[in-house]
Amino acid sequence: MIKHIVMWNLKEEAEGKTKAENLAAMKAMLEALPAKVPGCVELEVATDGLFESVPPTDIALYTAFKTKEDLKAYAIHPEHQKVVAFIKAVASERRVIDYEV
């Protein structure tokens, strides 16, 4: 099983929207991905309850895939790439870790 965790901080304002508006849009877009992109067996998005995160984090994504190939296919899938484009426009920082269990 491959675990993929990403954490972002968002700009205070981007794409003509506030941080809170972009955070809500980003969360909805990420949560819609499993129905559109095959291979993702688990997906969780957290925007609240990110306690004692160092450095502070606005939004965190946890996903799980059966294989490295499934993660690679997810990464290049056109629906995922649409979300990536939005995130690049609104995020100020990104941290990621992938590991196998």
FIKOL-245236 format. One record per residue: residue number from 1; residue in three letters; x, y negated, z negated of N, C-alpha, C in turn. Coordinates in steps of 0.02 Angstrom, whole numbers, plus 50000, padded with zeros to 5 digits. Layout:
+-----+-----+-------+-------+-------+-------+-------+-------+-------+-------+-------+
!   i !  aa !    nx !    ny !    nz !   cax !   cay !   caz !    cx !    cy !    cz !
+-----+-----+-------+-------+-------+-------+-------+-------+-------+-------+-------+
! NUM ! ALA !     X !     Y !     Z !     X !     Y !     Z !     X !     Y !     Z !
...
+-----+-----+-------+-------+-------+-------+-------+-------+-------+-------+-------+
***
This chain:
+-----+-----+-------+-------+-------+-------+-------+-------+-------+-------+-------+
!   i !  aa !    nx !    ny !    nz !   cax !   cay !   caz !    cx !    cy !    cz !
+-----+-----+-------+-------+-------+-------+-------+-------+-------+-------+-------+
!   1 ! MET ! 50043 ! 50059 ! 50000 ! 50000 ! 50000 ! 50000 ! 50045 ! 49938 ! 50000 !
!   2 ! ILE ! 50028 ! 49890 ! 50042 ! 50065 ! 49828 ! 50046 ! 50024 ! 49773 ! 50014 !
!   3 ! LYS ! 50053 ! 49738 ! 49968 ! 50020 ! 49681 ! 49934 ! 50049 ! 49617 ! 49963 !
!   4 ! HIS ! 50006 ! 49569 ! 49976 ! 50025 ! 49505 ! 50007 ! 49993 ! 49450 ! 49964 !
!   5 ! ILE ! 50035 ! 49410 ! 49932 ! 50011 ! 49357 ! 49889 ! 50038 ! 49290 ! 49914 !
!   6 ! VAL ! 49993 ! 49242 ! 49922 ! 50012 ! 49176 ! 49945 ! 49982 ! 49124 ! 49898 !
!   7 ! MET ! 50022 ! 49073 ! 49882 ! 49998 ! 49018 ! 49839 ! 50013 ! 48952 ! 49874 !
!   8 ! TRP ! 49964 ! 48907 ! 49871 ! 49972 ! 48842 ! 49903 ! 49955 ! 48786 ! 49855 !
!   9 ! ASN ! 49984 ! 48729 ! 49871 ! 49961 ! 48665 ! 49844 ! 49937 ! 48625 ! 49904 !
!  10 ! LEU ! 49884 ! 48588 ! 49894 ! 49855 ! 48549 ! 49948 ! 49870 ! 48475 ! 49941 !
!  11 ! LYS ! 49870 ! 48441 ! 49998 ! 49878 ! 48369 ! 50000 ! 49817 ! 48337 ! 49967 !
!  12 ! GLU ! 49826 ! 48279 ! 49938 ! 49769 ! 48244 ! 49906 ! 49715 ! 48227 ! 49957 !
!  13 ! GLU ! 49736 ! 48215 ! 50018 ! 49689 ! 48199 ! 50072 ! 49720 ! 48224 ! 50138 !
!  14 ! ALA ! 49679 ! 48256 ! 50179 ! 49702 ! 48280 ! 50245 ! 49642 ! 48295 ! 50288 !
!  15 ! GLU ! 49651 ! 48286 ! 50353 ! 49598 ! 48300 ! 50401 ! 49534 ! 48260 ! 50385 !
!  16 ! GLY ! 49542 ! 48201 ! 50355 ! 49485 ! 48158 ! 50338 ! 49444 ! 48182 ! 50279 !
!  17 ! LYS ! 49471 ! 48229 ! 50240 ! 49434 ! 48257 ! 50184 ! 49476 ! 48252 ! 50121 !
!  18 ! THR ! 49443 ! 48257 ! 50064 ! 49478 ! 48258 ! 50000 ! 49508 ! 48326 ! 49988 !
!  19 ! LYS ! 49552 ! 48328 ! 49938 ! 49582 ! 48392 ! 49918 ! 49528 ! 48442 ! 49899 !
!  20 ! ALA ! 49478 ! 48421 ! 49861 ! 49425 ! 48466 ! 49839 ! 49385 ! 48493 ! 49899 !
!  21 ! GLU ! 49371 ! 48451 ! 49947 ! 49334 ! 48473 ! 50007 ! 49375 ! 48523 ! 50047 !
!  22 ! ASN ! 49439 ! 48509 ! 50056 ! 49483 ! 48555 ! 50093 ! 49493 ! 48620 ! 50055 !
!  23 ! LEU ! 49497 ! 48617 ! 49990 ! 49504 ! 48677 ! 49949 ! 49443 ! 48722 ! 49958 !
!  24 ! ALA ! 49383 ! 48694 ! 49956 ! 49322 ! 48733 ! 49966 ! 49320 ! 48764 ! 50036 !
!  25 ! ALA ! 49338 ! 48725 ! 50086 ! 49338 ! 48749 ! 50155 ! 49390 ! 48805 ! 50164 !
!  26 ! MET ! 49449 ! 48796 ! 50136 ! 49501 ! 48846 ! 50141 ! 49480 ! 48911 ! 50108 !
!  27 ! LYS ! 49451 ! 48907 ! 50050 ! 49427 ! 48966 ! 50013 ! 49376 ! 49004 ! 50055 !
!  28 ! ALA ! 49328 ! 48969 ! 50083 ! 49276 ! 49001 ! 50125 ! 49306 ! 49034 ! 50186 !
!  29 ! MET ! 49354 ! 49000 ! 50218 ! 49385 ! 49028 ! 50278 ! 49424 ! 49091 ! 50261 !
!  30 ! LEU ! 49462 ! 49090 ! 50207 ! 49500 ! 49149 ! 50187 ! 49454 ! 49207 ! 50169 !
!  31 ! GLU ! 49401 ! 49193 ! 50132 ! 49356 ! 49247 ! 50111 ! 49318 ! 49277 ! 50169 !
!  32 ! ALA ! 49313 ! 49242 ! 50225 ! 49279 ! 49268 ! 50284 ! 49323 ! 49315 ! 50326 !
!  33 ! LEU ! 49388 ! 49314 ! 50314 ! 49434 ! 49352 ! 50356 ! 49423 ! 49428 ! 50357 !
!  34 ! PRO ! 49410 ! 49461 ! 50302 ! 49403 ! 49534 ! 50306 ! 49349 ! 49558 ! 50355 !
!  35 ! ALA ! 49297 ! 49519 ! 50364 ! 49244 ! 49538 ! 50411 ! 49266 ! 49527 ! 50484 !
!  36 ! LYS ! 49318 ! 49487 ! 50493 ! 49340 ! 49470 ! 50560 ! 49405 ! 49504 ! 50581 !
!  37 ! VAL ! 49445 ! 49523 ! 50532 ! 49512 ! 49549 ! 50546 ! 49518 ! 49619 ! 50516 !
!  38 ! PRO ! 49525 ! 49670 ! 50556 ! 49531 ! 49738 ! 50529 ! 49598 ! 49747 ! 50492 !
!  39 ! GLY ! 49599 ! 49795 ! 50446 ! 49661 ! 49813 ! 50412 ! 49668 ! 49788 ! 50341 !
!  40 ! CYS ! 49632 ! 49737 ! 50324 ! 49634 ! 49710 ! 50256 ! 49587 ! 49750 ! 50212 !
!  41 ! VAL ! 49615 ! 49784 ! 50161 ! 49572 ! 49826 ! 50119 ! 49550 ! 49791 ! 50055 !
!  42 ! GLU ! 49585 ! 49738 ! 50036 ! 49565 ! 49698 ! 49978 ! 49583 ! 49625 ! 49992 !
!  43 ! LEU ! 49541 ! 49579 ! 49968 ! 49555 ! 49508 ! 49974 ! 49521 ! 49472 ! 49917 !
!  44 ! GLU ! 49559 ! 49432 ! 49882 ! 49533 ! 49389 ! 49829 ! 49562 ! 49320 ! 49837 !
!  45 ! VAL ! 49522 ! 49269 ! 49824 ! 49545 ! 49200 ! 49826 ! 49528 ! 49168 ! 49759 !
!  46 ! ALA ! 49578 ! 49137 ! 49729 ! 49568 ! 49104 ! 49664 ! 49582 ! 49030 ! 49671 !
!  47 ! THR ! 49534 ! 48990 ! 49647 ! 49545 ! 48917 ! 49644 ! 49534 ! 48892 ! 49573 !
!  48 ! ASP ! 49501 ! 48931 ! 49533 ! 49489 ! 48913 ! 49463 ! 49524 ! 48965 ! 49420 !
!  49 ! GLY ! 49542 ! 48945 ! 49361 ! 49571 ! 48992 ! 49314 ! 49643 ! 49009 ! 49329 !
!  50 ! LEU ! 49679 ! 48966 ! 49366 ! 49749 ! 48978 ! 49380 ! 49789 ! 48950 ! 49321 !
!  51 ! PHE ! 49791 ! 48989 ! 49268 ! 49821 ! 48967 ! 49205 ! 49897 ! 48972 ! 49206 !
!  52 ! GLU ! 49928 ! 48921 ! 49179 ! 50000 ! 48921 ! 49167 ! 50041 ! 48940 ! 49229 !
!  53 ! SER ! 50018 ! 48920 ! 49286 ! 50055 ! 48933 ! 49347 ! 50114 ! 48885 ! 49352 !
!  54 ! VAL ! 50173 ! 48912 ! 49363 ! 50233 ! 48870 ! 49370 ! 50267 ! 48888 ! 49435 !
!  55 ! PRO ! 50273 ! 48841 ! 49481 ! 50242 ! 48775 ! 49477 ! 50166 ! 48779 ! 49484 !
!  56 ! PRO ! 50131 ! 48726 ! 49468 ! 50058 ! 48726 ! 49474 ! 50036 ! 48746 ! 49544 !
!  57 ! THR ! 49979 ! 48779 ! 49547 ! 49952 ! 48805 ! 49610 ! 49879 ! 48786 ! 49616 !
!  58 ! ASP ! 49859 ! 48761 ! 49675 ! 49789 ! 48743 ! 49688 ! 49747 ! 48803 ! 49708 !
!  59 ! ILE ! 49776 ! 48848 ! 49747 ! 49738 ! 48905 ! 49773 ! 49786 ! 48964 ! 49783 !
!  60 ! ALA ! 49762 ! 49024 ! 49766 ! 49802 ! 49084 ! 49773 ! 49762 ! 49136 ! 49812 !
!  61 ! LEU ! 49797 ! 49173 ! 49854 ! 49767 ! 49226 ! 49894 ! 49802 ! 49292 ! 49879 !
!  62 ! TYR ! 49762 ! 49343 ! 49865 ! 49788 ! 49411 ! 49856 ! 49755 ! 49454 ! 49909 !
!  63 ! THR ! 49796 ! 49490 ! 49947 ! 49770 ! 49537 ! 49996 ! 49810 ! 49602 ! 49991 !
!  64 ! ALA ! 49778 ! 49656 ! 50013 ! 49810 ! 49722 ! 50014 ! 49797 ! 49755 ! 50081 !
!  65 ! PHE ! 49848 ! 49790 ! 50105 ! 49845 ! 49824 ! 50169 ! 49873 ! 49894 ! 50160 !
!  66 ! LYS ! 49849 ! 49942 ! 50198 ! 49874 ! 50010 ! 50193 ! 49946 ! 50017 ! 50217 !
!  67 ! THR ! 49964 ! 49979 ! 50270 ! 50030 ! 49986 ! 50299 ! 50060 ! 49918 ! 50316 !
!  68 ! LYS ! 50126 ! 49916 ! 50327 ! 50159 ! 49855 ! 50348 ! 50132 ! 49834 ! 50417 !
!  69 ! GLU ! 50116 ! 49883 ! 50458 ! 50090 ! 49868 ! 50525 ! 50022 ! 49833 ! 50520 !
!  70 ! ASP ! 49981 ! 49853 ! 50472 ! 49916 ! 49820 ! 50462 ! 49927 ! 49746 ! 50442 !
!  71 ! LEU ! 49976 ! 49733 ! 50398 ! 49991 ! 49664 ! 50378 ! 50016 ! 49625 ! 50438 !
!  72 ! LYS ! 50059 ! 49655 ! 50478 ! 50085 ! 49620 ! 50538 ! 50028 ! 49604 ! 50587 !
!  73 ! ALA ! 49982 ! 49651 ! 50596 ! 49925 ! 49640 ! 50641 ! 49880 ! 49584 ! 50615 !
!  74 ! TYR ! 49869 ! 49583 ! 50550 ! 49830 ! 49530 ! 50517 ! 49863 ! 49462 ! 50529 !
!  75 ! ALA ! 49929 ! 49459 ! 50521 ! 49965 ! 49396 ! 50527 ! 49958 ! 49364 ! 50596 !
!  76 ! ILE ! 49954 ! 49404 ! 50648 ! 49951 ! 49377 ! 50716 ! 49880 ! 49376 ! 50745 !
!  77 ! HIS ! 49832 ! 49403 ! 50709 ! 49763 ! 49405 ! 50734 ! 49738 ! 49334 ! 50747 !
!  78 ! PRO ! 49704 ! 49322 ! 50803 ! 49679 ! 49255 ! 50821 ! 49635 ! 49223 ! 50766 !
!  79 ! GLU ! 49593 ! 49262 ! 50733 ! 49551 ! 49233 ! 50680 ! 49593 ! 49210 ! 50621 !
!  80 ! HIS ! 49644 ! 49248 ! 50604 ! 49689 ! 49229 ! 50551 ! 49728 ! 49166 ! 50571 !
!  81 ! GLN ! 49749 ! 49164 ! 50633 ! 49787 ! 49106 ! 50658 ! 49747 ! 49042 ! 50655 !
!  82 ! LYS ! 49681 ! 49046 ! 50665 ! 49638 ! 48986 ! 50657 ! 49641 ! 48960 ! 50586 !
!  83 ! VAL ! 49640 ! 49006 ! 50538 ! 49644 ! 48986 ! 50467 ! 49713 ! 48957 ! 50452 !
!  84 ! VAL ! 49765 ! 48989 ! 50479 ! 49833 ! 48964 ! 50470 ! 49840 ! 48892 ! 50494 !
!  85 ! ALA ! 49812 ! 48878 ! 50552 ! 49816 ! 48810 ! 50580 ! 49784 ! 48759 ! 50532 !
!  86 ! PHE ! 49726 ! 48776 ! 50505 ! 49693 ! 48731 ! 50457 ! 49736 ! 48722 ! 50395 !
!  87 ! ILE ! 49762 ! 48778 ! 50369 ! 49801 ! 48774 ! 50308 ! 49864 ! 48731 ! 50318 !
!  88 ! LYS ! 49897 ! 48739 ! 50374 ! 49956 ! 48699 ! 50388 ! 49941 ! 48625 ! 50388 !
!  89 ! ALA ! 49880 ! 48607 ! 50408 ! 49861 ! 48536 ! 50409 ! 49844 ! 48509 ! 50340 !
!  90 ! VAL ! 49823 ! 48551 ! 50294 ! 49800 ! 48526 ! 50229 ! 49847 ! 48543 ! 50171 !
!  91 ! ALA ! 49893 ! 48590 ! 50180 ! 49936 ! 48611 ! 50126 ! 50000 ! 48570 ! 50123 !
!  92 ! SER ! 50023 ! 48559 ! 50062 ! 50086 ! 48524 ! 50052 ! 50141 ! 48572 ! 50033 !
!  93 ! GLU ! 50123 ! 48631 ! 50010 ! 50172 ! 48681 ! 49988 ! 50143 ! 48751 ! 49993 !
!  94 ! ARG ! 50187 ! 48799 ! 50009 ! 50166 ! 48869 ! 50016 ! 50220 ! 48914 ! 49985 !
!  95 ! ARG ! 50197 ! 48963 ! 49948 ! 50241 ! 49015 ! 49921 ! 50210 ! 49082 ! 49937 !
!  96 ! VAL ! 50251 ! 49131 ! 49956 ! 50225 ! 49196 ! 49976 ! 50270 ! 49252 ! 49952 !
!  97 ! ILE ! 50239 ! 49308 ! 49936 ! 50276 ! 49369 ! 49919 ! 50238 ! 49429 ! 49947 !
!  98 ! ASP ! 50275 ! 49474 ! 49977 ! 50248 ! 49538 ! 50001 ! 50287 ! 49593 ! 49966 !
!  99 ! TYR ! 50252 ! 49646 ! 49944 ! 50287 ! 49702 ! 49914 ! 50247 ! 49765 ! 49926 !
! 100 ! GLU ! 50282 ! 49821 ! 49920 ! 50251 ! 49886 ! 49932 ! 50246 ! 49925 ! 49867 !
! 101 ! VAL ! 50187 ! 49957 ! 49857 ! 50178 ! 49998 ! 49797 ! 50158 ! 50069 ! 49818 !
+-----+-----+-------+-------+-------+-------+-------+-------+-------+-------+-------+
***
